[in-house]
Amino acid sequence: MPTEQAYREYVAGNLDRLRRTAYLLCGDWHLADDLTSTVLVKLLRHWKRAAVMQHPDAYVRRMLMSAWLDERRRPWRRESSTDRLPDRPAPGPDADQRLDVLSLLAGLPPRRRAVLVLRYFCDLSVEETAQALGCSEGTVKSQAARALESLRAGLTEGDPQWI
């Protein structure tokens, strides 16, 4: 029988991964925290069902993906960008290239971005990604190919191993 303690253990073991996945989807740490919190509240409500699933991580990823797509549809999220960036911490090794890739990733359409995050960050197979997004395997392959092509075209300098 699923317990509150089992839920706490699941969250403790997966919180960082969920938060990083949310960040890669939305490109904003604050929104990633909000998405993660939203998903964890929903997960707590449905914990009895999720705890007995064979792949609860897939269920939670699907919840995260849905929460992000729902958030993108909200009218107040249609904000305009500014030229002025907030202060950032000192970059580490290869930070400029990493920022370039993240910037290019942020510019992709939501579906392509979701495919790349699920395939290459979450390390899902084509089949698992198609299931998570509710589309065909061919769509996942074509969206991944187009997304990677866009990223490659956007990188003018640097080592192509990033893609």
Sequence and secondary structure as in RCSB ss.txt:
>XXXX:A:sequence
MPTEQAYREYVAGNLDRLRRTAYLLCGDWHLADDLTSTVLVKLLRHWKRAAVMQHPDAYVRRMLMSAWLDERRRP
WRRESSTDRLPDRPAPGPDADQRLDVLSLLAGLPPRRRAVLVLRYFCDLSVEETAQALGCSEGTVKSQAARALES
LRAGLTEGDPQWI
>XXXX:A:secstr
   HHHHHHHHHHHHHHHHHHHHHHHS HHHHHHHHHHHHHHHHHTHHHHHTSS HHHHHHHHHHHHHHHHHHSG
GG     S         TTHHHHHHHHHHHHTS HHHHHHHIIIIIS   HHHHHHHHTS HHHHHHHHHHHHHH
HHHH  SS GGG 
